[in-house]
Amino acid sequence: MEQLRGCVLGRLLGQLADGEWHSRARLIAECRCARATLYRAVAGLRQRGLAVKTATGGGGYRLSAGYEPLDALQIAECGVVPLENIKIFFRPASTNELAMAHRLIVPGKPGLVLGECQIAGRGRAGRAWSSPLGGLYLSLVADLGPLTAPLHALGVAVAVALVKALRREGLPVSLKWPNDILLEGSKVAGILAELRGDPRGGCRVVVGVGLNCFAAPRERPAAPGYAIVPMSYRDGGVGVVSPWPAVAVRGVGRNRLGVVVSQAIAHALQAAVEARLGGLLAEWADFDALQGEMVRVSAPGGDVVGVAAGIDMQGRLLLRGERGLERFSSAEVRLRSGL
């Protein structure tokens, strides 16, 4: 929990992570702060969506569901990323930005950057990605040789690998092109793939994943399962309240999800190097939430309406419309009903 020790907010979260009651006096001592600072930190955790309970009479606090801090040792056990190449931060601006500049201690192996939350998370096209405490935000970085497919195809393949992995953990997720992960119609995860260098030669690839999850350690051991939980928080603790449709995951820990996501990304990256992306792309149809639906595609050349017909072996969206079968490598897609 080293990442939690750098500020009062993090130290408080570390103390309350066990879900037990803690006296105000003990928290002031452990967090090394004044009473007024402790009050502000408690308010800060609440503003970020965590349910901090106050004891009768105001003498102590408890985080009712508990909290599972990210743990590099647990994540390294998956064997994908060596411990020396894993970095965990409390409130980074963006894990993708840090990963792109990450110095790999063990060369030839990927690196991993994770954040307990993000204060400037990014999605596709520079959009902000809401990143409150409790979610999973990580970026895997690898220095690769020539890639055998374009970057957008890699992002699509990562999405397929991730959906397969999450389904094995009991989450019946589906895909919305190009790489949105849906659960019961709500977007619960997104993927951002970025590249620096020449994809025909040596290049650095970063794949970031943001998963809106909320693991409840105190409920384990419980039967694996999930629930959609409407949550809200204030961006940065001070901004406008933002909706956050989260997945409450039972029986699967947050660090376990970190392992699952890392393995899925690494699998897709290896396939990209070995010219095996086609196998993953061919499985898209098994999870496609838009197949056969009437959709509106917003592309640089304008909007086009048609029936979604899956993807091709380059990861491009296939759309059957008035102009016949069209292919899109970069666009926004919505159901005609407004999804």
ZADREN-183519 format. One record per residue (C-alpha): residue in three letters; x negated, y negated, z. Coordinates in steps of 0.5 Angstrom, whole numbers, plus 2048, in hexadecimal, padded with zeros to 3 digits. Layout:
BEGIN
ALAXYZ/...
***
This chain:
BEGIN
MET800800800/GLU7FA7FB7FF/GLN7FE7F77FA/LEU8037F5800/ARG7FE7F2804/GLY7FC7EC801/CYS8027E8803/VAL8077E7808/LEU80D7EA804/GLY8097F0802/ARG8067F1809/LEU80E7F180B/LEU8107F5806/GLY80B7FA808/GLN80D7FA80F/LEU8147FB80D/ALA813801808/ASP81480680D/GLY81C80480E/GLU81B804815/TRP81D7FE81A/HIS8177F981C/SER8177F4821/ARG8167ED81F/ALA8107EC824/ARG80C7F2821/LEU80E7F081A/ILE80B7E981B/ALA8047EC81E/GLU8047F1818/CYS8057EC813/ARG8007E7816/CYS8057E1815/ALA8097DC819/ARG8117DE81B/ALA8137D9816/THR80F7DC810/LEU8127E3812/TYR8197E0811/ARG8177DD80B/ALA8147E4809/VAL81A7E880B/ALA81E7E3807/GLY81A7E4801/LEU81B7EC801/ARG8227EB801/GLN8227E67FB/ARG81E7EB7F7/GLY8247F07F8/LEU8227F47FE/ALA8277F5804/VAL8237F380A/LYS8277F4810/THR8277F0817/ALA8287F381D/THR82D7F1822/GLY82B7EB826/GLY8257E9820/GLY8207ED824/GLY81E7F181E/TYR81E7F4816/ARG81F7FA812/LEU81F7FB80B/SER82580080B/ALA823804805/GLY81C804806/TYR817802800/GLU8128077FD/PRO80B8037FB/LEU8088047F5/ASP8028097F7/ALA7FC80A7F2/LEU7FA8117F5/GLN8018147F4/ILE8018117ED/ALA7FA8137EB/GLU7FC81B7ED/CYS7FF81B7E6/GLY7F881B7E3/VAL7FA8167DE/VAL7F68107E1/PRO7F08117E5/LEU7F180E7EC/GLU7EB8097EA/ASN7EF8067E4/ILE7F68057E8/LYS7F77FE7EB/ILE7FD7FC7EF/PHE7FF7F57F0/PHE8057F27F5/ARG8087EC7F0/PRO8047EC7EA/ALA8067E77E4/SER8067ED7DF/THR8037F47DF/ASN8027F47D8/GLU7FE7EE7D8/LEU7FA7F17DE/ALA7F97F77DA/MET7F77F47D4/ALA7F17F17D8/HIS7F07F77DC/ARG7E97FA7DD/LEU7E98017DD/ILE7E48047E2/VAL7E580B7DF/PRO7E380A7D7/GLY7E780E7D2/LYS7ED80F7D7/PRO7F380B7D7/GLY7F58057DD/LEU7FB8047E0/VAL7FD7FD7E3/LEU8047FD7E8/GLY8077F77EB/GLU80C7F87F1/CYS8107F27EE/GLN80E7ED7E8/ILE80F7E67E8/ALA80E7E57E0/GLY8107EC7DE/ARG8117EC7D6/GLY8157F07D1/ARG8157F07CA/ALA8157E97C6/GLY8127E67CC/ARG8197E77D0/ALA8187E77D8/TRP8197ED7DB/SER81C7ED7E2/SER8187F17E7/PRO81A7F17EE/LEU8177F57F4/GLY8197FC7F3/GLY8187FD7EC/LEU8138007E8/TYR80E7FC7E4/LEU8087FF7E1/SER8047FE7DB/LEU7FF8047D8/VAL7F98017D4/ALA7F58067D0/ASP7EF8047CB/LEU7F08087C5/GLY7ED80A7BE/PRO7F18097B8/LEU7F98097B9/THR7FD80E7B4/ALA80380A7B4/PRO8058027B5/LEU8067FF7BC/HIS80E7FF7BB/ALA80E8077BA/LEU80A8087C0/GLY80F8047C4/VAL8148087C2/ALA81180F7C3/VAL80F80C7CA/ALA81780B7CB/VAL8188127C9/ALA8138157CD/LEU8158117D3/VAL81D8137D2/LYS81B81B7D2/ALA81781A7D9/LEU81C8167DC/ARG82181B7DA/ARG81D8207DD/GLU81E81C7E4/GLY82581D7E3/LEU8278167E0/PRO82B8177DA/VAL8288117D6/SER82980F7CF/LEU82580B7CA/LYS8278047C6/TRP8228027C1/PRO81D8007C1/ASN81B8027C8/ASP8208017CD/ILE8228067D2/LEU82A8067D4/LEU82D80A7DA/GLU83580A7D9/GLY8358047D4/SER8307FF7D8/LYS8297FE7D7/VAL8258017DC/ALA81E8017D9/GLY81A7FD7D4/ILE8137FE7D0/LEU80E7F97CE/ALA8087FC7C9/GLU8037F77C8/LEU7FC7F87C4/ARG7F57F47C4/GLY7F07F67BE/ASP7F17F97B8/PRO7F67FF7B8/ARG7F28027B2/GLY7EB8027B6/GLY7EA8017BE/CYS7F07FE7C2/ARG7F37FD7C8/VAL7FA7FF7C9/VAL7FF7FD7CF/VAL8058007D0/GLY80A7FD7D6/VAL8108007D9/GLY8157FC7DD/LEU81A8017E1/ASN81F7FE7E5/CYS81F8037EA/PHE8218037F2/ALA81E8097F5/ALA82180B7FC/PRO81B80E800/ARG82080F807/GLU825813802/ARG820819801/PRO82081E801/ALA82681E7FD/ALA8298217F7/PRO82681E7F1/GLY82B8197EE/TYR82C8127EC/ALA83180C7EC/ILE8328057E9/VAL8318007EE/PRO8337F97ED/MET82E7F47F0/SER82C7ED7F0/TYR8257E97F2/ARG8237E27F1/ASP81D7E27EC/GLY8177E07F0/GLY81B7DF7F6/VAL81D7D87F4/GLY8217D97ED/VAL8277DA7EB/VAL82B7E17ED/SER82A7E67E7/PRO82E7ED7E6/TRP8297F37E7/PRO82D7F97E5/ALA8287FE7E8/VAL8288067E9/ALA8288097F0/VAL82480F7EF/ARG8258147F4/GLY82081A7F6/VAL81B8177F1/GLY8168127F4/ARG81380C7F1/ASN80C80E7F1/ARG80F8157ED/LEU8128107E8/GLY80C80D7E7/VAL8088137E6/VAL80E8157E1/VAL80E80F7DD/SER80680F7DD/GLN8068167DA/ALA80B8147D5/ILE80780E7D2/ALA8018127D2/HIS8048187CE/ALA8078137C9/LEU80080F7C8/GLN7FC8167C7/ALA8018187C2/ALA8008117BE/VAL7F88137BE/GLU7F981A7BC/ALA7FF8187B6/ARG80481C7BA/LEU8098167BB/GLY80E8197B6/GLY81081F7BB/LEU8128197C0/LEU8158157BB/ALA81981B7B8/GLU81C81C7BF/TRP81F8157BF/ALA8268177BD/ASP82781C7C3/PHE8278157C7/ASP82A8107C3/ALA82F80C7C6/LEU8318087BF/GLN83180E7BA/GLY83880D7B6/GLU83A8077B9/MET83B8007B6/VAL8367FB7B8/ARG8337F47B6/VAL82C7F47B4/SER8297ED7B5/ALA8227ED7B1/PRO81E7E77AE/GLY8227E77A8/GLY8297E67AB/ASP82E7EB7AF/VAL8307F17AB/VAL8367F67AD/GLY8367FD7AC/VAL8368047AF/ALA8308067B3/ALA82D80C7B0/GLY82780E7B5/ILE82080C7B3/ASP81B80E7AE/MET8148117AF/GLN81180A7B0/GLY8168097B6/ARG81A8047B1/LEU8218037B3/LEU8268067AD/LEU82C8027AB/ARG8318047A6/GLY8357FE7A4/GLU8387FB79E/ARG8317FA79B/GLY82F80279C/LEU82A8057A1/GLU8267FF7A4/ARG8208007A8/PHE81E7FB7AE/SER8177FB7B2/SER8197F57B6/ALA8207F37B8/GLU8257F27BD/VAL82B7F77BD/ARG8327F67C0/LEU8387FA7C0/ARG83D7F67BC/SER8417F67C3/GLY83B7F27C6/LEU8367F77C9/
***
